[in-house]
Amino acid sequence: MKFGLLAKFFLALLFSSTLVAIAMAISAHWSFRAGFMEYLQNVDAEKLAKVRLALENEYAIKKNWSFLSPKKWHEFLDKQLGEEFHPLQPNEMFPHPKPPDDRFMRDDNPFFERGAPPPLMRAPPPNQNAERHEPRDPNNAPLPNFPREPPPHEGREKFLPKLLPLSLRPRLRLLSADKKFIVGTPIIYSSEELKANKMREISVPINDRAQRTIGWLVLGQGELETDELATSFLKQQTQTYYLIAALVVLITTLTSLFLARQLLIPVQRITTAARHLSAGQYQTRVMVNSRDELGQLANDFNLLAYTLERNETARRQWIADISHELRTPLAILRGEVEAIQDGIRQFNMDTLKSLHVEVLGLGKLVDDLYELALSDIGALDYRREKIDILALIEDIFSIFQIRLQQHQLQLQNQTELTSPVYCQLDARRFMQLLHNLLENSLRYTDAGGKVVISTALSSTQETIIITLEDTPPSVPTEALPNLFERLYRVDKSRSRALGGAGLGLAICKNIVEAHNGTIQAFHASLGGLGIRIELPLLKQS
């Protein structure tokens, strides 16, 4: 299945935007989770520091831990933490396939007191005859008779405390200096249990005034899932993130579809116009509504269409002009031959000379067309060599001076250069260039006028500038850019009467451009037409 450009562009925008939305949702969820966990840990640390400082002060007065019974422990925590304690009911423990042993809840259990949380502890080691250690404080004073680990409850799974939201009480216990249990929640976890239940324990030393360790505060901390309030809040935030991500994806889908359509509308216009152009409708244009890359592409397309239209018009005009130029001398030759055949004209030297002149004109026209064709395909022969361009100008000057005088025209050479100026030229083609220019001035300059040739170096001293100017008549300003087009005439009837076919200046342009130069027409200061040629000089080694 092939996708169009619209579908590809839409899918690319949708995929990238969706990927960004998902990445943002995941990063926001992770950042919130990490920040919330850090907040809970900071709250725990602040409360733990308050309890530790109070215990140090109490120990400094009591000198031992015997004052801390389970009831006194909870009263102490109520005072320090400001938490109203509610004992956990059996059905609030998890997991507990079976309720805890009744003997842990009896009134004769010395560890149990009304208002205190039920003891939570694991089974003792298998060795039931293990030595019992009597806990003592650092001053070797006996501690109160706190309960020891309960007997094992075979066939039951150990259960963990259900932590109250942001509460330290169910997760806090006090140990002696040698880390023997004193009071609190007597939960002892192995490393596997800590890892499996995503729990960790933080131990904070309690020091006396002499900075000796007199006990330890141990706090259990779990991940967010161990707290119902935090879990609920986290779940709500996660759902919110997913909802926002879904909304972003939906908005992205609609936006991507809209943008894809808007961006591809100019492309579709250009595609349609290109099809019309390939069918020969060169007047086709694309409407430009922007200045971006697509707008530039539309401008380039319009320029291409204009160029093709102009070339097609020139081609048709070229064919018409060539047909007309060839038909004129052929018609004259046909008329002369038919007149001789009909006996209207006698076949003598004058008639033969007239026929010869027409044949020469026709041959010159064909030669010029052939030369232009060779120049277009780059097959025109050029034999460049080191030539003194001033010497060539002197040669053409001496050739045309007599011809111009016969037509009552003056030829003047006004050059500012005295030393030789060398260029890499084809001498024969350069002489043809000057010959065509002077022939053009000879045909179209009124009698009594003059033609001036001047030369000078450019400001960069890298090119030579050759200027040819004549006296009136001149050409209209709008005709100046078209003088070098093939078969172009300002006054077609007058040009044909003077023998011009409109190819001389076109050949001159090709010769100059073949030598990496430039040629342009302008209004001469003498009142006629001026031609300016600029050619590169030969670089000195």
C-alpha positions as CSV (number, residue, x, y, z in Angstrom):
1,M,0.0,0.0,0.0
2,K,1.4,3.3,-1.0
3,F,0.9,6.4,1.1
4,G,0.5,9.8,-0.5
5,L,2.6,12.8,0.6
6,L,-0.4,14.1,2.7
7,A,-0.6,10.8,4.6
8,K,3.2,10.6,5.1
9,F,3.4,14.1,6.4
10,F,0.4,13.7,8.7
11,L,1.8,10.4,10.1
12,A,5.2,12.0,10.6
13,L,3.7,15.0,12.5
14,L,1.4,12.7,14.5
15,F,4.1,10.2,15.4
16,S,6.6,12.8,16.6
17,S,4.0,14.8,18.5
18,T,2.6,11.7,20.2
19,L,6.1,10.5,21.1
20,V,6.8,13.9,22.7
21,A,3.5,13.8,24.6
22,I,4.2,10.3,25.9
23,A,7.7,11.2,26.9
24,M,6.4,14.3,28.7
25,A,3.8,12.3,30.5
26,I,6.3,9.6,31.6
27,S,8.9,12.2,32.7
28,A,6.2,14.2,34.6
29,H,5.0,11.0,36.3
30,W,8.5,10.0,37.3
31,S,9.4,13.5,38.5
32,F,6.3,13.8,40.6
33,R,6.8,10.3,42.1
34,A,10.4,11.0,43.0
35,G,9.5,14.4,44.4
36,F,6.6,13.1,46.4
37,M,8.7,10.3,47.8
38,E,11.4,12.8,48.7
39,Y,8.8,14.9,50.4
40,L,7.6,12.0,52.5
41,Q,11.1,11.1,53.5
42,N,11.8,14.7,54.6
43,V,8.7,14.7,56.7
44,D,9.8,11.5,58.3
45,A,13.3,12.9,58.9
46,E,11.9,16.0,60.5
47,K,9.6,14.1,62.9
48,L,12.3,11.6,63.7
49,A,14.7,14.3,64.6
50,K,12.1,15.8,67.0
51,V,11.5,12.4,68.7
52,R,15.2,11.8,69.0
53,L,15.8,15.2,70.7
54,A,12.9,14.6,73.1
55,L,14.2,11.1,74.0
56,E,17.7,12.5,74.7
57,N,16.2,15.0,77.0
58,E,14.1,12.4,78.8
59,Y,17.0,10.1,79.1
60,A,19.1,12.8,80.6
61,I,16.5,13.1,83.4
62,K,15.6,9.4,83.9
63,K,19.1,8.0,83.3
64,N,17.6,4.8,81.8
65,W,14.8,3.6,79.5
66,S,12.7,1.9,82.3
67,F,10.2,4.8,82.2
68,L,9.0,3.7,78.7
69,S,6.3,1.2,78.9
70,P,4.2,0.7,75.8
71,K,1.5,3.0,77.2
72,K,4.0,5.7,78.1
73,W,5.6,5.3,74.7
74,H,2.4,6.1,72.9
75,E,1.7,9.0,75.3
76,F,5.2,10.2,74.5
77,L,4.6,10.0,70.8
78,D,1.2,11.7,71.2
79,K,3.0,14.6,72.9
80,Q,5.9,14.9,70.5
81,L,4.1,14.1,67.2
82,G,0.7,15.5,67.9
83,E,-0.9,12.4,66.4
84,E,-4.1,11.0,67.8
85,F,-3.5,7.3,67.9
86,H,-6.1,4.8,66.8
87,P,-5.2,1.2,67.2
88,L,-5.4,-1.0,64.2
89,Q,-8.1,-3.6,64.1
90,P,-7.3,-7.2,63.1
91,N,-9.1,-6.8,59.8
92,E,-6.8,-3.8,58.9
93,M,-3.7,-6.0,58.7
94,F,-2.4,-7.3,55.4
95,P,-1.8,-9.9,54.2
96,H,-3.6,-12.2,56.7
97,P,-5.2,-15.3,55.3
98,K,-6.0,-16.2,59.0
99,P,-6.4,-13.8,62.0
100,P,-3.5,-13.6,64.3
101,D,-3.2,-15.9,67.3
102,D,-5.6,-15.0,70.1
103,R,-2.9,-15.1,72.7
104,F,-1.4,-11.9,71.3
105,M,-4.6,-10.1,72.0
106,R,-5.2,-11.4,75.6
107,D,-5.2,-9.1,78.5
108,D,-2.7,-11.2,80.4
109,N,-0.1,-10.6,77.7
110,P,2.3,-8.1,79.4
111,F,3.0,-6.5,76.0
112,F,-0.6,-5.8,75.2
113,E,-2.3,-2.7,76.6
114,R,-5.6,-1.1,75.7
115,G,-5.0,1.6,73.2
116,A,-1.7,0.2,72.0
117,P,-1.2,-1.3,68.6
118,P,-1.1,-5.1,68.4
119,P,2.4,-6.5,68.4
120,L,3.7,-7.3,65.0
121,M,6.7,-9.6,64.8
122,R,7.9,-12.6,63.0
123,A,8.6,-16.1,64.2
124,P,11.8,-16.7,66.2
125,P,14.6,-18.9,64.9
126,P,14.0,-22.6,64.8
127,N,16.2,-23.2,67.8
128,Q,13.7,-23.0,70.6
129,N,16.4,-23.5,73.2
130,A,18.4,-20.5,72.2
131,E,19.8,-18.5,75.0
132,R,17.6,-15.7,76.1
133,H,19.3,-12.3,76.5
134,E,18.1,-10.0,79.1
135,P,18.2,-6.4,77.6
136,R,20.1,-3.8,79.6
137,D,20.8,-0.2,79.1
138,P,24.3,1.3,78.9
139,N,24.5,1.7,82.7
140,N,23.9,-2.0,83.1
141,A,20.6,-1.3,84.7
142,P,17.9,-4.0,84.0
143,L,15.2,-2.9,81.6
144,P,11.5,-3.5,82.2
145,N,10.2,-6.9,81.5
146,F,9.2,-6.3,77.9
147,P,7.7,-9.2,75.9
148,R,9.9,-11.4,74.0
149,E,9.2,-12.7,70.5
150,P,6.1,-14.7,70.4
151,P,6.1,-18.4,69.5
152,P,5.8,-19.3,65.9
153,H,2.5,-19.4,64.2
154,E,2.9,-22.4,61.9
155,G,0.8,-22.4,58.7
156,R,0.3,-18.7,58.6
157,E,1.9,-16.0,56.5
158,K,3.7,-13.2,58.3
159,F,1.8,-9.9,58.0
160,L,3.0,-6.4,57.6
161,P,1.6,-3.3,59.3
162,K,-0.8,-1.2,57.5
163,L,0.9,2.2,57.6
164,L,-1.2,5.2,58.4
165,P,-0.7,8.2,56.1
166,L,2.5,10.1,57.0
167,S,2.5,8.5,60.5
168,L,5.7,7.4,62.2
169,R,4.1,5.4,65.1
170,P,3.4,2.1,63.3
171,R,6.9,2.2,61.8
172,L,9.0,3.3,64.7
173,R,10.8,1.4,67.5
174,L,13.4,2.1,70.1
175,L,16.4,-0.1,70.6
176,S,19.0,-0.1,73.3
177,A,22.7,0.8,72.6
178,D,23.4,-2.8,71.7
179,K,20.3,-2.7,69.4
180,K,18.1,-4.8,71.7
181,F,14.3,-4.1,71.4
182,I,12.9,-1.8,74.0
183,V,9.6,-0.4,72.9
184,G,7.6,0.4,69.7
185,T,6.6,-1.8,66.8
186,P,8.8,-4.9,67.1
187,I,9.1,-5.7,63.5
188,I,12.3,-7.4,62.4
189,Y,12.9,-7.8,58.7
190,S,15.5,-9.9,56.9
191,S,17.2,-8.4,53.9
192,E,15.1,-10.6,51.6
193,E,11.9,-9.3,53.2
194,L,13.0,-5.8,53.0
195,K,13.7,-6.2,49.3
196,A,10.5,-8.2,48.6
197,N,8.3,-5.8,50.5
198,K,10.0,-2.7,49.1
199,M,10.9,-1.6,52.6
200,R,13.9,0.0,54.2
201,E,15.0,0.9,57.7
202,I,16.6,4.0,58.9
203,S,18.6,3.9,62.2
204,V,19.3,7.1,64.0
205,P,21.6,7.1,67.1
206,I,20.4,8.6,70.4
207,N,23.3,10.2,72.3
208,D,23.7,11.5,75.9
209,R,25.4,14.7,77.0
210,A,28.8,13.0,76.6
211,Q,28.0,12.0,73.0
212,R,27.8,8.3,73.9
213,T,25.2,6.2,72.1
214,I,22.5,5.3,74.5
215,G,20.0,3.9,72.0
216,W,18.7,3.7,68.5
217,L,15.5,4.9,66.8
218,V,14.7,2.6,63.9
219,L,12.1,3.8,61.3
220,G,10.7,1.6,58.6
221,Q,10.1,3.4,55.3
222,G,8.3,1.9,52.3
223,E,7.6,3.0,48.7
224,L,4.5,5.0,47.9
225,E,2.4,1.8,47.4
226,T,2.6,1.1,51.2
227,D,0.6,4.2,52.0
228,E,-3.1,4.2,50.9
229,L,-3.3,7.9,50.8
230,A,-0.1,8.3,48.8
231,T,-1.2,5.5,46.5
232,S,-4.6,7.1,45.9
233,F,-3.0,10.5,45.3
234,L,-0.4,9.0,43.0
235,K,-3.1,7.0,41.1
236,Q,-5.1,10.2,40.7
237,Q,-2.1,12.1,39.4
238,T,-1.3,9.2,37.0
239,Q,-4.8,9.2,35.6
240,T,-4.5,13.0,35.2
241,Y,-1.3,12.6,33.2
242,Y,-2.8,10.0,31.0
243,L,-5.8,12.1,30.4
244,I,-3.6,15.1,29.5
245,A,-1.5,12.9,27.2
246,A,-4.6,11.6,25.5
247,L,-5.9,15.2,25.1
248,V,-2.5,16.3,23.7
249,V,-2.5,13.4,21.2
250,L,-6.1,14.3,20.1
251,I,-5.2,17.9,19.6
252,T,-2.0,16.9,17.9
253,T,-3.9,14.7,15.5
254,L,-6.3,17.5,14.5
255,T,-3.4,20.0,14.3
256,S,-1.3,17.6,12.2
257,L,-4.1,17.0,9.8
258,F,-4.8,20.7,9.4
259,L,-1.1,21.6,9.0
260,A,-0.5,18.7,6.5
261,R,-3.4,19.9,4.4
262,Q,-2.3,23.6,4.6
263,L,1.3,22.8,3.8
264,L,0.5,20.5,0.9
265,I,-2.0,22.8,-0.8
266,P,0.8,24.8,-2.6
267,V,2.5,21.5,-3.5
268,Q,-0.7,20.3,-5.1
269,R,-1.1,23.6,-7.0
270,I,2.4,23.3,-8.3
271,T,1.8,19.6,-9.3
272,T,-1.3,20.5,-11.2
273,A,0.5,23.5,-12.9
274,A,3.4,21.2,-13.9
275,R,1.0,18.8,-15.6
276,H,-0.5,21.7,-17.6
277,L,3.0,22.9,-18.4
278,S,4.1,19.5,-19.7
279,A,1.0,19.5,-21.9
280,G,2.2,22.7,-23.6
281,Q,0.2,25.2,-21.7
282,Y,3.1,27.6,-21.1
283,Q,0.8,30.4,-20.0
284,T,0.2,28.5,-16.7
285,R,1.1,30.3,-13.5
286,V,1.0,29.4,-9.8
287,M,-0.5,31.8,-7.3
288,V,2.1,32.7,-4.7
289,N,0.7,33.4,-1.1
290,S,3.8,33.0,1.0
291,R,7.5,34.0,1.2
292,D,8.8,30.7,2.5
293,E,10.4,27.8,0.6
294,L,7.1,26.8,-1.0
295,G,6.6,30.4,-2.1
296,Q,10.1,30.5,-3.6
297,L,9.4,27.2,-5.4
298,A,6.2,28.8,-6.8
299,N,8.2,31.8,-8.0
300,D,10.8,29.6,-9.6
301,F,8.0,27.6,-11.3
302,N,6.5,30.8,-12.7
303,L,9.9,31.9,-13.9
304,L,10.3,28.5,-15.6
305,A,6.9,28.8,-17.2
306,Y,7.6,32.4,-18.4
307,T,10.9,31.2,-19.9
308,L,9.3,28.3,-21.7
309,E,6.6,30.6,-23.0
310,R,9.1,33.1,-24.2
311,N,11.2,30.5,-25.9
312,E,8.2,29.0,-27.6
313,T,7.2,32.4,-28.8
314,A,10.8,33.0,-30.0
315,R,10.9,29.6,-31.7
316,R,7.7,30.3,-33.6
317,Q,8.9,33.7,-34.5
318,W,12.2,32.2,-35.5
319,I,10.6,29.8,-37.9
320,A,8.4,32.5,-39.4
321,D,11.4,34.8,-39.9
322,I,13.6,32.2,-41.4
323,S,10.9,31.2,-43.8
324,H,10.4,34.8,-44.8
325,E,14.1,35.5,-45.1
326,L,14.6,32.4,-47.3
327,R,11.5,33.1,-49.3
328,T,12.5,36.6,-50.3
329,P,15.8,35.8,-52.2
330,L,14.3,32.7,-53.6
331,A,11.3,34.7,-54.9
332,I,13.7,37.1,-56.5
333,L,15.7,34.3,-58.1
334,R,12.5,32.7,-59.3
335,G,11.2,35.9,-60.8
336,E,14.5,36.5,-62.6
337,V,14.6,33.0,-64.1
338,E,11.0,33.0,-65.1
339,A,11.5,36.4,-66.8
340,I,14.4,35.0,-68.8
341,Q,12.4,31.9,-69.7
342,D,9.5,34.0,-70.9
343,G,11.8,36.3,-72.9
344,I,10.9,39.3,-70.9
345,R,14.6,39.8,-69.9
346,Q,17.6,39.0,-72.0
347,F,20.1,36.6,-70.5
348,N,23.2,38.7,-70.4
349,M,26.0,39.7,-68.0
350,D,23.8,42.2,-66.1
351,T,21.1,39.6,-65.6
352,L,23.7,37.0,-64.5
353,K,25.2,39.6,-62.1
354,S,21.8,40.2,-60.5
355,L,21.3,36.5,-60.1
356,H,24.7,36.1,-58.6
357,V,24.1,38.8,-56.0
358,E,20.9,37.1,-54.9
359,V,22.6,33.8,-54.6
360,L,25.4,35.4,-52.5
361,G,22.8,36.9,-50.2
362,L,21.1,33.6,-49.8
363,G,24.3,31.8,-49.2
364,K,25.3,34.4,-46.5
365,L,22.0,34.0,-44.8
366,V,22.4,30.2,-44.7
367,D,26.0,30.5,-43.5
368,D,24.9,32.8,-40.6
369,L,22.2,30.4,-39.6
370,Y,24.6,27.5,-39.7
371,E,27.1,29.5,-37.6
372,L,24.4,30.3,-35.0
373,A,23.4,26.7,-34.8
374,L,27.0,25.6,-34.2
375,S,27.3,28.3,-31.5
376,D,24.2,27.1,-29.7
377,I,25.4,23.5,-29.5
378,G,29.0,24.6,-28.6
379,A,30.5,23.2,-31.8
380,L,31.7,26.5,-33.2
381,D,35.5,26.3,-33.8
382,Y,37.6,28.8,-31.8
383,R,41.4,28.8,-32.0
384,R,42.5,31.1,-29.2
385,E,46.0,32.5,-29.1
386,K,47.9,35.5,-27.6
387,I,46.8,38.5,-29.7
388,D,47.5,42.2,-29.5
389,I,43.9,43.5,-29.6
390,L,45.0,47.0,-30.6
391,A,46.7,45.6,-33.7
392,L,43.5,43.8,-34.8
393,I,41.6,47.1,-34.3
394,E,44.1,48.9,-36.6
395,D,43.7,46.2,-39.2
396,I,39.9,46.4,-39.3
397,F,40.2,50.2,-39.2
398,S,42.3,50.3,-42.4
399,I,39.9,47.8,-44.2
400,F,36.7,49.8,-43.5
401,Q,38.0,53.3,-43.7
402,I,37.8,53.5,-47.5
403,R,34.3,51.8,-47.5
404,L,33.0,54.3,-45.0
405,Q,34.4,57.2,-47.0
406,Q,32.6,56.0,-50.0
407,H,29.3,56.3,-48.0
408,Q,30.3,59.8,-46.8
409,L,31.1,58.5,-43.3
410,Q,34.2,59.2,-41.2
411,L,35.9,56.5,-39.2
412,Q,37.9,57.7,-36.1
413,N,40.1,55.7,-33.8
414,Q,40.2,57.3,-30.4
415,T,42.2,54.9,-28.1
416,E,43.8,55.9,-24.8
417,L,46.3,53.0,-25.0
418,T,49.7,53.2,-26.5
419,S,51.4,49.9,-25.5
420,P,50.2,46.5,-26.8
421,V,47.3,44.9,-24.9
422,Y,47.2,41.1,-25.1
423,C,44.1,38.9,-24.9
424,Q,43.5,35.2,-25.5
425,L,41.5,35.5,-28.7
426,D,40.5,33.8,-31.9
427,A,41.8,36.4,-34.4
428,R,39.4,35.4,-37.2
429,R,36.3,35.4,-34.9
430,F,37.3,38.8,-33.4
431,M,37.7,40.3,-36.9
432,Q,34.3,38.9,-37.7
433,L,32.9,40.6,-34.6
434,L,34.3,44.0,-35.6
435,H,33.3,43.5,-39.2
436,N,29.7,42.9,-38.3
437,L,29.6,45.9,-36.0
438,L,31.1,48.3,-38.6
439,E,28.9,46.8,-41.3
440,N,25.8,47.5,-39.1
441,S,27.0,51.2,-38.7
442,L,27.7,51.5,-42.4
443,R,24.1,50.4,-43.3
444,Y,22.1,52.4,-40.8
445,T,24.1,55.6,-40.2
446,D,23.0,58.6,-42.2
447,A,25.4,60.1,-44.8
448,G,27.7,62.8,-43.4
449,G,28.0,61.1,-40.0
450,K,30.9,59.3,-38.4
451,V,31.8,56.2,-36.5
452,V,34.2,56.3,-33.5
453,I,36.1,53.4,-32.0
454,S,37.8,53.8,-28.6
455,T,39.6,51.5,-26.2
456,A,40.4,51.8,-22.5
457,L,41.3,49.5,-19.5
458,S,38.8,48.9,-16.8
459,S,39.3,50.2,-13.2
460,T,40.5,46.8,-12.1
461,Q,43.1,46.6,-14.9
462,E,41.8,43.1,-15.7
463,T,39.6,43.8,-18.8
464,I,39.7,46.0,-21.9
465,I,36.7,48.0,-22.9
466,I,36.1,48.5,-26.6
467,T,33.4,51.1,-27.5
468,L,31.9,51.7,-31.0
469,E,29.6,54.8,-31.4
470,D,27.9,56.3,-34.5
471,T,25.8,59.3,-35.3
472,P,22.0,59.3,-35.8
473,P,19.7,57.7,-36.4
474,S,19.5,55.8,-33.1
475,V,17.1,53.1,-31.9
476,P,14.2,53.4,-29.4
477,T,15.0,52.7,-25.8
478,E,12.7,49.7,-25.6
479,A,14.5,48.2,-28.5
480,L,18.0,48.2,-26.9
481,P,17.6,44.9,-25.0
482,N,16.3,43.1,-28.1
483,L,19.0,44.1,-30.6
484,F,21.1,40.9,-30.0
485,E,18.1,38.6,-30.6
486,R,18.1,36.6,-33.8
487,L,16.2,38.1,-36.8
488,Y,15.2,41.2,-34.7
489,R,14.8,44.4,-36.7
490,V,13.8,47.8,-35.4
491,D,12.4,48.8,-38.9
492,K,11.8,45.6,-40.8
493,S,11.1,47.1,-44.2
494,R,14.1,49.5,-44.0
495,S,16.5,46.7,-42.8
496,R,15.5,44.4,-45.5
497,A,16.0,47.1,-48.1
498,L,19.5,47.5,-46.8
499,G,20.2,43.8,-46.9
500,G,20.2,43.0,-43.3
501,A,18.7,39.7,-42.0
502,G,18.9,40.5,-38.3
503,L,21.6,37.9,-37.5
504,G,24.8,40.0,-37.4
505,L,24.4,41.3,-33.8
506,A,23.3,37.9,-32.6
507,I,26.5,36.4,-34.0
508,C,28.5,39.2,-32.3
509,K,27.0,38.3,-28.9
510,N,27.9,34.6,-29.3
511,I,31.5,35.5,-30.2
512,V,31.9,37.8,-27.2
513,E,30.4,35.3,-24.8
514,A,32.6,32.6,-26.2
515,H,35.6,34.7,-25.1
516,N,34.1,35.2,-21.6
517,G,33.2,38.8,-22.3
518,T,30.1,41.0,-22.3
519,I,28.4,43.1,-24.9
520,Q,25.6,45.6,-24.5
521,A,23.9,48.4,-26.5
522,F,23.3,52.0,-25.4
523,H,22.5,55.4,-26.7
524,A,25.7,56.9,-28.0
525,S,26.8,60.4,-27.0
526,L,27.0,61.2,-30.8
527,G,23.2,60.6,-31.1
528,G,23.3,57.2,-32.7
529,L,23.8,53.7,-31.4
530,G,26.7,52.7,-29.1
531,I,28.1,49.1,-28.5
532,R,30.2,48.4,-25.5
533,I,32.4,45.3,-25.4
534,E,34.4,44.1,-22.4
535,L,37.0,41.3,-22.8
536,P,39.4,39.8,-20.2
537,L,43.1,40.5,-20.5
538,L,45.7,37.8,-20.8
539,K,47.0,37.1,-17.3
540,Q,50.7,37.8,-17.0
541,S,52.7,34.8,-15.5
